[in-house]
């Protein structure tokens, strides 16, 4: 007997009615009810039979269902007890599925992958992230010590634009530069708010982050510098950097980089900011 398609209006509504429940705001739940979107998310990633996939917040399992058709193994982390029950109901007969009932921010991912025996596999993240904790989850993944070759993430459209932002735009900030230093960034597809139950206030985008061949440890000091440089957008680069460096050193550095003392970080290219950092840090 074939399994029902989870990503459908009828099925999601039936589940919510049967369990006399609703999407929980505290967990950022919005359920995808369009199977075509699920297919596109999976197809625009590089998931294949050699891939171990980490999924965060599977919910009822609509994306999980698509991933299990292609991946070597899917490891899903879910915080909501009811969604854990539903995923177990849907996929307990799938030998290449592992479900962890926990808050992803509390999970030691490196230990988890070692314990499951997947630390040497080709590892990807594919997830519809809870929008209220998108940035903490992404930094958790970056700082986990695991080399995720690729991350295919559904996020709010404005967040995706921030990841891909260029100098001088309103979305350009420290996060833009940190992400662009570590990953090749591509928006895989845009997703209408109308394909969710309940309907969120904003549209979404699926963003593809392909890991660059860089050493994260060598960039940590630079990332701290970037966060300070963009601390307050209305302040000048000079004023923000005074939290880290001597005022006279900042003035001399800006002058040697041919940057005006009144310039803001958002008006500086990555090359200019990195040059300022290298001089001050040395």
C-alpha positions in Angstrom: 0.0 0.0 0.0 1.5 3.3 -1.1 1.9 6.1 1.5 -0.1 9.3 1.3 1.5 12.4 0.0 2.1 14.4 3.2 2.6 17.8 1.3 -1.1 18.3 0.5 -3.8 20.5 1.9 -6.2 17.6 2.5 -3.7 15.5 4.4 -2.3 18.3 6.6 -5.8 19.5 7.5 -6.9 15.9 8.3 -3.9 15.5 10.6 -4.6 18.7 12.4 -8.2 17.9 12.8 -7.6 14.3 13.9 -5.2 15.4 16.7 -7.3 18.5 17.5 -4.2 20.7 17.2 -2.8 23.5 15.1 0.6 24.8 13.9 2.5 26.0 16.9 3.9 29.5 16.7 6.5 28.9 19.4 8.1 26.3 17.1 7.8 28.4 14.0 5.5 25.8 12.3 4.2 26.3 8.8 3.5 23.1 6.8 4.2 22.9 3.1 1.1 21.7 1.2 2.5 21.6 -2.4 4.3 18.4 -3.5 5.8 20.2 -6.5 7.7 22.6 -4.2 9.0 19.6 -2.2 10.2 18.0 -5.5 12.0 21.3 -6.5 13.7 21.6 -3.2 15.1 18.1 -3.4 15.9 18.3 -7.2 17.8 21.6 -6.9 20.0 20.2 -4.1 22.8 17.7 -4.8 21.2 14.9 -2.7 21.9 11.5 -4.2 22.3 7.9 -3.1 25.7 8.6 -1.6 24.5 11.5 0.6 23.7 11.6 4.3 21.2 14.5 4.9 20.5 16.4 8.1 17.0 17.8 8.2 16.1 20.3 10.9 12.4 20.6 11.9 10.8 18.0 9.6 7.3 18.7 11.0 4.9 16.1 9.6 7.6 14.9 7.2 6.7 16.4 3.9 10.3 17.2 2.9 11.5 14.1 4.7 9.3 12.0 2.4 11.0 13.5 -0.7 14.5 13.2 0.7 14.1 9.5 1.6 13.5 8.7 -2.0 17.0 10.0 -3.0 19.3 10.0 0.0 21.5 7.3 1.5 20.3 8.3 4.9 18.2 11.1 6.5 18.8 12.3 10.0 16.0 14.5 11.3 15.9 16.6 14.4 12.5 17.6 15.7 11.5 19.4 18.9 7.7 19.0 18.9 6.6 15.7 20.5 3.5 15.4 18.2 5.6 15.9 15.1 8.0 13.2 16.4 5.0 10.9 16.8 3.9 11.6 13.2 7.3 11.1 11.7 7.7 7.8 13.5 4.3 6.8 12.2 5.2 7.8 8.6 8.8 6.5 8.4 9.3 3.8 11.1 9.6 1.2 8.3 12.4 3.2 6.6 15.8 1.7 7.6 17.6 4.8 6.2 15.8 7.2 8.6 16.9 8.4 12.0 14.8 10.7 14.1 16.2 12.7 17.1 13.7 14.3 19.5 15.5 17.4 20.7 16.1 21.1 20.1 18.8 21.3 17.4 20.5 24.2 19.3 21.1 21.8 22.1 22.5 18.9 20.0 26.2 18.2 19.7 26.1 17.5 16.0 29.7 16.3 15.7 29.1 13.7 18.4 25.7 12.7 16.8 27.3 12.0 13.4 30.2 10.2 15.0 27.9 8.0 17.1 25.7 7.2 14.0 28.8 6.3 12.0 28.3 8.9 9.3 31.2 11.4 10.0 33.1 10.3 6.9 30.2 10.4 4.5 29.2 13.1 2.1 27.1 15.3 4.4 24.4 17.9 3.4 21.8 19.9 5.2 18.3 20.3 3.6 15.7 22.0 5.7 12.8 24.3 6.0 14.2 26.3 8.9 12.0 27.8 11.7 12.1 31.4 10.7 12.4 32.8 14.2 15.8 31.1 14.8 17.2 30.9 11.3 20.5 32.8 12.0 21.3 30.9 15.3 20.7 27.6 13.5 23.0 28.6 10.5 25.8 29.6 12.9 25.3 26.4 14.8 25.8 24.4 11.6 28.8 26.5 10.6 30.5 26.2 14.0 29.6 22.5 14.5 33.0 21.2 13.3 31.3 19.2 10.6 32.1 19.8 6.9 28.6 20.1 5.4 29.4 20.2 1.7 26.1 22.0 0.9 23.2 23.5 2.7 19.8 23.8 1.0 17.7 26.0 3.3 14.2 27.5 3.0 14.3 30.9 4.7 12.3 34.1 4.6 12.8 35.8 1.3 14.4 38.9 2.9 16.9 36.7 4.7 17.9 35.0 1.5 18.4 38.5 -0.1 20.6 39.4 2.9 22.8 36.3 2.3 23.3 37.3 -1.3 23.5 41.1 -0.8 26.1 43.3 -2.4 27.8 46.5 -1.1 25.7 49.6 -0.8 22.3 47.8 -0.6 20.0 47.8 2.5 20.5 44.1 3.0 24.3 44.2 3.0 25.6 43.5 6.5 28.1 41.3 8.5 26.0 38.2 7.9 26.2 38.8 4.2 30.0 38.9 4.2 30.4 36.0 6.7 28.2 33.7 4.5 29.8 34.8 1.3 33.3 34.1 2.7 32.3 30.6 3.5 29.9 29.6 0.7 29.0 30.1 -2.9 25.5 31.5 -2.5 22.7 30.9 -5.0 18.9 31.3 -4.6 17.5 28.0 -5.9 13.8 29.1 -6.0 11.3 31.5 -4.5 8.3 30.0 -2.7 5.0 31.8 -2.3 3.4 32.1 1.2 0.3 30.5 -0.3 1.8 27.0 -0.3 1.8 26.8 3.5 -0.7 26.0 6.3 -1.0 28.3 8.1 0.0 31.0 5.6 3.0 33.0 6.8 3.2 36.8 6.5 6.0 36.8 4.0 7.2 34.8 1.0 10.2 32.4 1.2 13.2 31.5 -0.8 15.3 28.3 -0.9 18.9 29.3 -0.8 21.8 27.0 -1.7 25.0 27.4 0.2 27.9 25.4 -1.3 31.0 25.3 1.0 34.1 27.0 -0.2 37.6 25.4 0.4 38.4 27.7 3.3 39.5 27.1 6.9 36.8 28.5 9.3 39.4 28.8 12.1 41.4 31.2 10.1 38.4 33.5 9.6 37.0 33.7 13.2 38.9 36.9 14.1 37.8 38.5 10.8 34.2 37.5 11.5 34.3 39.2 14.9 35.7 42.3 13.2 32.8 42.3 10.7 30.2 42.0 13.4 31.7 45.0 15.2 32.0 47.0 12.0 28.3 46.6 11.3 27.2 46.9 15.0 25.1 50.0 14.4 24.4 50.9 10.8 23.9 54.6 11.5 27.3 54.9 13.0 30.5 55.3 10.9 33.0 52.4 10.5 35.4 54.5 12.6 32.9 54.8 15.6 31.9 51.1 15.5 35.5 49.9 15.4 36.4 52.0 18.5 34.9 49.1 20.5 37.9 47.0 19.5 40.8 49.3 18.5 42.6 52.4 19.5 41.1 55.6 17.9 44.4 56.8 16.4 45.1 53.4 14.9 41.7 53.4 13.2 42.2 56.8 11.8 45.7 56.0 10.4 44.4 52.7 9.0 41.4 54.3 7.2 43.7 56.9 5.8 46.2 54.3 4.5 43.3 52.5 2.9 42.1 55.7 1.2 38.8 55.6 3.2 37.1 58.6 4.6 36.6 58.7 8.4 32.9 59.3 7.8 32.4 56.1 5.8 30.0 53.5 7.0 30.7 49.7 6.8 27.8 49.2 4.4 29.6 51.4 1.8 32.8 49.3 2.0 33.6 46.4 -0.2 34.7 43.1 1.2 38.2 43.8 -0.1 38.3 47.2 1.7 37.0 45.8 5.0 39.5 42.9 4.8 42.3 45.3 4.2 41.3 47.4 7.2 41.1 44.3 9.3 44.5 43.0 8.3 46.2 46.3 9.2 44.4 46.7 12.5 44.8 43.1 13.5 48.5 43.1 12.8 
